[in-house]
């Protein structure tokens, strides 16, 4: 029984023998890689811009320090847990 990689290698399409077709497929591959690269860069820049705009629009209260957490707390007294079944 052949292994996974041997079966995967058999499914690989062969390269065309004609030199112009080889160059054409190589150029198509490079074009696809460039489109993916540029698209990824645009998505990354868009995410950074969205984060920057969101940070600038955030309203801060006057006098509030970013290290201080304002909240109300309530102390909960522990109760005895019964283990009867």
N, C-alpha and C positions, 0 to 999 in steps of 0.2 A: 504494500500500500504506500503510494508516494506521499511525502509530507506536504504540508500546507504551502510552503514556499515553492516547491516543485510544481504543484498544480497552478499556483498563481503565475509562475513564470511561463507556463504553457498558454495561459490566457492573454499574455502580452501581445499586442498587435505588432507585426513586423514593420520596420521602416521601409518606405518606398525606395525602389532602386534608382529611379530617375533623379538626377542631381538637382534639377529645378524643383521637383516636389519636395525633396529633402530640405532645401533652403526655404521653400515656402512654409513647410510645417514648422521649421525652426523659428521663422519670423512670426508665425501665428502664436507659437508658444511664448516668445519674448513679449509680444503685444499683450497677451493675456496676463502675464506676470506684471507688466507695467500698469495695466488697468487695475489689477488687484492692489498693487502697491499704492498707487495714487488714490484709489478709493479708500484704502485704510488710513492714509494720511488725512484725507478730508474728514473721515469719521472721527479720528482722534482730535483734530483741530476743532471740529464742531463740539465735541464733548468738553474740551477745555474752555471754549468760548461760552458754552451754556453754564458751566460751573462758575466762571468769572462773573457773568451777568447776574446769576443767582446770588452770588456773594455780595455784589455791589447793591443789589436791591433789598437785601436783608436790612430790616429796621432794628437798630440797637437803641435800647433805652438809655437815657442820659444818666451817667454816673454808675452804670452797671459794669462791673468788671467781668471779663469773659471767664475768669476762673471761679466765680461765685455762682452757686446753684441756688436759686430761690425756690423754696418749696415749703409745704406744710407737712410736718411729720407727726405721727401718732405712735406711741409706744404700745405694743401689743403684749399683754401679759401671757406667759405660757400656761397652757392648761395641761392637766394630767391626762394622759391617754390611757384609756382602759383597754386591756388586751384580752378581754373575756370573749369566748366564742361559744 
